[in-house]
Amino acid sequence: MPRTPTGRAAQDRGTRYAAALAKKSGTTRDEQLMADLCEYVIQVQAPAFNPRLVWEGAQAAGVTHAQLKEMVRLGQWRNVEELMWAAMERQ
């Protein structure tokens, strides 16, 4: 069973995603656009995916907003799923 993050590690990941969604300073434009894509587009087209985990996986893998957007446009859901699972494994 995957380990659930606790304490500061879990808070930092969630806080970073929330900051990107809120477009707060300290987050890049690419992080903000990707957070919007995950929260509002991927969540509608693939509701089984966790938007924050997709975002975290993409950030960790060095995927840009444009690359993730292209995966979604082409329906490459397996690639998006792999990003999500990679984020879960890191926790």
N, C-alpha and C positions, 0 to 999 in steps of 0.2 A: 504494500500500500504506500502511495507517495506520501512523503512527509509534508505536513502542513506548516507553512511558515508562521512563526509567532513573533511577537514583540516588534522590535524596530525594523527587521528585514521585511516583514509583511507590510508594515505601515509605509515604509519608503517606496515600495513598488506601487501600492495603491495610491499613495499621495502623488507620485510622479505622473501616473496616468490621469488622475483627477486634475492635476495642475495643467496638463496638456489639453484636456477637454475644456477647461475654463480659460484657456489661452493666457495663463499667468506668466509673468516674467520668469526667466530661468529655464523656460522650455523653448526649443527651437521651433521654427515654423513647420518643418517637416514632421516633428513630433506631434504638433497640434493638428495638422492635416491628417496624419495617420490615425490619431485618436478619433477624430470626427468620422473618418472612413470606417473604422472598426465599430464605433458606437451606433452610427446611423445607417450605414449601407450594409456592412457585413451582417449586422444583427438582424436586419430585415430579410436579406437574401438567404442567410444561413443561420436561423435562430438557435441552432444547437451549439454554435461556437460561442465561446466566452470572449467578448470584445477585449477585455483587459489582458487576457492571456495571449490572444493573437497579437496585440500591440507589444506586449513584453517580449514575446518570441521574435517578432520582427525586429525590435530594437536590438536585442541580443545578437541576432544573426547579421545585423548590418543592412537589413533590407530598407530601402527608402519608401517613402509614400508612393512615389510613381511606380515602383516595382510592385508593391502590394496592390495598388489600384489596377495595374495591368493583369495581375493574377485573378483578381475578381472579375474584371471585364471579360477575360477569356474563360472564366468558369473553372479555373484551376484550383478547385476546392481541396484537393488532396495536399497541395503545397501549403495552403492556408492552414489546413488541419495539422500538418507537421510543425508549423510554427507554434501553434497553440500547445501541442503536446510537448514540444521542446521546452516551452516555458514552464509547463507543469512538472517536468522532470527536474528542472533546476531548483524547484522549491523544495 
